[in-house]
């Protein structure tokens, strides 16, 4: 996953096609779902902070942390 910290576009490696990604703000617990193609997420509208990203890749749940600048 790169870049981290991120400003606009977050790329999640080894993800093909369309997918749904759940993003949770650690400070507020606010959760949104973003649809992305080939693992490229537009996070430009998120406020600055620390987030947890959850998705399924090849049938396995994946959880990652990233910082939005």
RODO-2510 file (C-alpha; in nm, 4 decimals, decimal comma):
residues 69
     n   res          X          Y          Z
     1     x     0,0000     0,0000     0,0000
     2     x     0,1503     0,3331    -0,1006
     3     x     0,2065     0,6194    -0,0535
     4     x     0,1665     0,6275     0,3218
     5     x     0,1083     0,8998     0,4302
     6     x    -0,1250     0,9792     0,1402
     7     x    -0,2739     1,3028     0,0033
     8     x    -0,5006     1,2048    -0,2887
     9     x    -0,4647     0,8535    -0,4329
    10     x    -0,3869     0,5438    -0,2286
    11     x    -0,2725     0,2340    -0,4180
    12     x    -0,3262    -0,1114    -0,2718
    13     x    -0,1012    -0,3660    -0,4444
    14     x    -0,2100    -0,7021    -0,5876
    15     x    -0,5774    -0,6041    -0,6238
    16     x    -0,7377    -0,6573    -0,9653
    17     x    -1,0733    -0,5298    -1,0901
    18     x    -1,3404    -0,3430    -0,8957
    19     x    -1,3733    -0,3789    -0,5217
    20     x    -1,5267    -0,2275    -0,2107
    21     x    -1,2985    -0,0921     0,0593
    22     x    -1,4118     0,0004     0,4099
    23     x    -1,2296     0,2962     0,5632
    24     x    -1,2646     0,3861     0,9311
    25     x    -1,1326     0,7026     1,0947
    26     x    -0,9518     0,5925     1,4118
    27     x    -1,0334     0,9149     1,6024
    28     x    -1,4056     0,9425     1,5221
    29     x    -1,4942     0,5804     1,4332
    30     x    -1,6713     0,7196     1,1241
    31     x    -1,6803     0,4530     0,8521
    32     x    -1,7223     0,4936     0,4764
    33     x    -1,7173     0,2490     0,1871
    34     x    -1,5256     0,3389    -0,1279
    35     x    -1,5529     0,1574    -0,4608
    36     x    -1,2175     0,1362    -0,6346
    37     x    -1,0759    -0,0095    -0,9544
    38     x    -0,7503    -0,2072    -0,9509
    39     x    -0,6806    -0,1071    -0,5907
    40     x    -0,6572     0,2682    -0,6533
    41     x    -0,8589     0,4635    -0,3952
    42     x    -0,9385     0,8353    -0,4147
    43     x    -0,9036     0,9503    -0,0539
    44     x    -0,8728     1,3220    -0,1353
    45     x    -1,2021     1,4079     0,0399
    46     x    -1,1027     1,2466     0,3697
    47     x    -0,9936     1,4759     0,6516
    48     x    -0,6414     1,4471     0,7887
    49     x    -0,5921     1,1640     1,0329
    50     x    -0,5247     0,7953     1,0860
    51     x    -0,7485     0,5417     0,9113
    52     x    -0,8019     0,1672     0,9053
    53     x    -0,8591     0,0130     0,5608
    54     x    -1,0377    -0,3226     0,5344
    55     x    -1,0994    -0,5307     0,2231
    56     x    -1,0971    -0,8861     0,0938
    57     x    -0,8224    -1,0048    -0,1408
    58     x    -0,8325    -1,3560    -0,2896
    59     x    -1,0949    -1,4529    -0,0331
    60     x    -0,8850    -1,3406     0,2635
    61     x    -0,9691    -1,0414     0,4857
    62     x    -0,6995    -0,7725     0,4899
    63     x    -0,6611    -0,4849     0,7375
    64     x    -0,4129    -0,1991     0,6884
    65     x    -0,3500     0,1353     0,8572
    66     x    -0,2726     0,4576     0,6703
    67     x    -0,2300     0,8279     0,7403
    68     x    -0,4163     1,0924     0,5380
    69     x    -0,2262     1,4217     0,5134
***
